Amino acid sequence: MNTVNIDNKNETENLIECKDVFFRYDNSEEQKEVLGGVSLNIKKGEFLAILGHNGSGKSTIAKHMNAILVPTQGTVTVEGISTADEEKLFDIRQHVGMVFQNPDNQIVATIVEEDVAFAPENLGIEPSEIRQRVDHALKAVNMYEYREHAPHRLSGGQKQRVAIAGIIAMRPDCIVLDEPTAMLDPIGRREVMATLKDLNQKYGITIVIITHYMDEAAQCEKIVVMNGGKIIMKGAPKEVFSHVEELKKVGLDVPQVTELMWELKKEGYNVPTDIITEEECIEVISNLLSEKI
């Protein structure tokens, strides 16, 4: 499938640049390319979702963004620093923090505020500065009142917000989250997405979220779709999700309201195909019903 490039955003300063990135795991018996020439720029302050079915390469490219992995071929730079430069690994991870799927794997302390302080303490930051960072980070994710609680007594959504606070305390420019809501219930998912939107809008933190939930991707500023280790589509949610048939061909769904409009369109109704929110859907259906009366 040819890449569908529907990105019309004006050029601003890039925080992360992936140029013609190829990658294969050394222990792969078949030595199959996991990434096959991925080029992607992520701008400062952007809120980006990366979509793709299992094995599409979305988690692999995410791990390139803070040098957990480095390209077999091609380059990845963070604030102009090559991720292949091992001496700059500390600098790269100060710019880009990573949050994984299971928050239990990232929580290391028995008290919430101690867990958030763990990374800054290991960076050798002054205690008074750590106190300020911990308080700020917990307030940013609406978990300050739980600062003296035991993490294991928190809900899944609360644990994930504590994990995010631990990254915020390191003061990164960007947070990359690899399916952070996959293990959460709907309430926890909403909590985490609300937190990410708040961090992006209030603090200007660049957010990159890997997700298989279409309703989460619809809330982002931009979507990148991957298949077979390549980018096949990118653009604003309304534009990407209007390509229903192309997405279904690579095993992806669209938001339920988008699919409803698509089905109505196939039945001959004059409805837009770029609907991604329930409010928009309600308005369209109300107009259809009023026309029938």
PAGUZA-792712 format. One record per residue (C-alpha): x, y, z; residue in one letter. Coordinates in steps of 0.25 Angstrom, whole numbers, padded with zeros to 4 digits, always signed. Layout:
XYZA...
This chain:
+0000+0000+0000M+0005+0014-0003N+0007+0024+0008T-0005+0033+0009V+0001+0046+0014N-0009+0056+0018I-0001+0064+0028D-0003+0079+0025N+0002+0084+0038K+0012+0096+0036N+0026+0093+0039E+0031+0096+0053T+0044+0092+0061E+0045+0077+0061N+0048+0070+0075L+0050+0056+0069I+0055+0052+0055E+0054+0038+0050C+0061+0037+0036K+0060+0025+0028D+0061+0016+0040V+0063+0001+0038F+0063-0009+0049F+0064-0024+0052R+0066-0031+0065Y+0080-0039+0066D+0073-0051+0071N+0063-0052+0060S+0065-0065+0053E+0059-0060+0040E+0066-0047+0042Q+0054-0040+0037K+0053-0025+0037E+0044-0020+0048V+0045-0006+0042L+0047-0004+0027G+0051+0011+0025G+0043+0019+0035V+0044+0034+0033S+0036+0042+0044L+0037+0056+0050N+0031+0060+0063I+0030+0074+0066K+0031+0081+0080K+0018+0082+0087G+0011+0071+0077E+0001+0061+0082F+0003+0049+0073L-0003+0035+0073A+0003+0023+0066I-0006+0012+0061L-0004-0002+0056G-0007-0016+0058H+0002-0025+0066N+0015-0027+0058G+0014-0014+0050S+0026-0007+0057G+0019+0003+0065K+0025-0001+0078S+0039-0003+0072T+0039+0011+0066I+0035+0017+0080A+0047+0010+0087K+0056+0017+0077H+0051+0030+0082M+0059+0030+0095N+0070+0020+0090A+0065+0007+0096I+0067+0003+0082L+0076+0009+0072V+0075+0007+0057P+0081-0004+0049T+0081+0006+0038Q+0077+0021+0037G+0077+0031+0048T+0069+0036+0060V+0072+0049+0066T+0066+0056+0079V+0068+0071+0080E+0079+0069+0069G+0086+0058+0077I+0088+0044+0070S+0082+0033+0079T+0094+0024+0074A+0104+0033+0082D+0105+0025+0095E+0112+0036+0102E+0099+0045+0100K+0089+0034+0105L+0087+0042+0118F+0084+0055+0111D+0074+0048+0101I+0066+0041+0113R+0066+0055+0120Q+0058+0060+0107H+0050+0048+0105V+0043+0039+0116G+0037+0026+0114M+0024+0020+0120V+0021+0005+0118F+0008-0003+0118Q+0008-0009+0132N+0010+0002+0143P+0014-0009+0153D+0027-0011+0145N+0031+0004+0147Q+0027+0006+0162I+0039+0003+0171V+0035+0009+0184A+0025+0006+0195T+0020+0021+0196I+0015+0029+0184V+0024+0041+0187E+0036+0033+0189E+0034+0026+0175D+0033+0039+0168V+0046+0044+0175A+0053+0031+0171F+0058+0036+0157A+0062+0050+0162P+0070+0045+0174E+0078+0036+0164N+0081+0048+0156L+0087+0054+0168G+0078+0066+0169I+0078+0074+0182E+0067+0070+0192P+0060+0083+0192S+0059+0083+0177E+0054+0068+0177I+0043+0072+0187R+0038+0083+0177Q+0038+0074+0165R+0031+0063+0173V+0020+0072+0177D+0019+0078+0163H+0018+0065+0156A+0008+0059+0166L-0001+0072+0164K+0001+0071+0149A-0006+0057+0149V-0016+0060+0160N-0009+0050+0170M-0004+0060+0180Y-0014+0056+0191E-0009+0042+0189Y+0005+0045+0192R+0007+0037+0205E-0002+0025+0200H+0004+0011+0196A+0004+0010+0181P-0001-0005+0182H-0014+0001+0188R-0017+0010+0176L-0026+0006+0164S-0019+0003+0151G-0022+0017+0145G-0016+0024+0158Q-0003+0015+0157K-0001+0019+0143Q-0003+0033+0146R+0008+0031+0157V+0017+0025+0147A+0015+0037+0138I+0018+0046+0150A+0031+0039+0152G+0035+0043+0137I+0030+0057+0139I+0039+0059+0151A+0051+0057+0142M+0046+0069+0134R+0046+0063+0120P+0041+0071+0107D+0034+0058+0102C+0027+0046+0108I+0026+0034+0099V+0015+0024+0104L+0014+0010+0099D+0000+0005+0101E-0001+0011+0114P-0016+0008+0116T-0016-0006+0110A-0018-0012+0124M-0027-0002+0130L-0043-0001+0131D-0050+0010+0124P-0050+0019+0136I-0035+0017+0137G-0033+0020+0122R-0041+0033+0123R-0032+0037+0135E-0019+0035+0127V-0024+0041+0114M-0029+0054+0122A-0016+0054+0129T-0008+0054+0116L-0017+0064+0109K-0014+0073+0121D+0001+0071+0121L+0001+0075+0106N-0008+0087+0107Q-0004+0093+0120K+0011+0090+0121Y+0014+0088+0106G+0020+0074+0108I+0021+0066+0094T+0012+0054+0095I+0014+0041+0087V+0004+0030+0090I+0004+0016+0084I-0010+0011+0085T-0020+0001+0079H-0032+0009+0084Y-0037+0017+0073M-0045+0027+0082D-0032+0030+0089E-0025+0033+0075A-0037+0042+0071A-0033+0051+0083Q-0019+0054+0078C-0014+0065+0069E-0008+0055+0059K-0008+0041+0055I+0002+0032+0049V-0002+0018+0044V+0008+0007+0042M+0008-0006+0035N+0019-0016+0032G+0029-0007+0038G+0026+0005+0030K+0017+0017+0031I+0005+0016+0022I-0003+0028+0026M-0002+0041+0034K-0010+0053+0037G-0021+0059+0046A-0031+0049+0052P-0042+0054+0043K-0034+0051+0031E-0028+0038+0035V-0041+0032+0040F-0048+0036+0027S-0040+0025+0020H-0048+0014+0026V-0046+0003+0015E-0031+0005+0015E-0030+0004+0030L-0039-0008+0030K-0030-0015+0020K-0018-0014+0030V-0026-0020+0041G-0030-0007+0048L-0043-0001+0053D-0048+0013+0053V-0056+0020+0064P-0070+0014+0065Q-0077+0027+0061V-0068+0028+0049T-0072+0014+0045E-0087+0017+0047L-0085+0029+0037M-0078+0020+0027W-0089+0010+0028E-0100+0020+0026L-0092+0026+0014K-0092+0012+0008K-0107+0011+0010E-0109+0024+0002G-0110+0035+0013Y-0103+0048+0010N-0094+0048+0023V-0080+0053+0025P-0069+0042+0026T-0060+0050+0035D-0068+0049+0048I-0060+0045+0060I-0067+0050+0072T-0081+0045+0078E-0085+0060+0078E-0083+0061+0063E-0090+0048+0061C-0102+0052+0069I-0103+0065+0061E-0103+0058+0048V-0113+0047+0052I-0122+0058+0058S-0122+0065+0045N-0125+0052+0037L-0137+0050+0046L-0142+0064+0045S-0142+0063+0030E-0150+0050+0031K-0161+0057+0039I
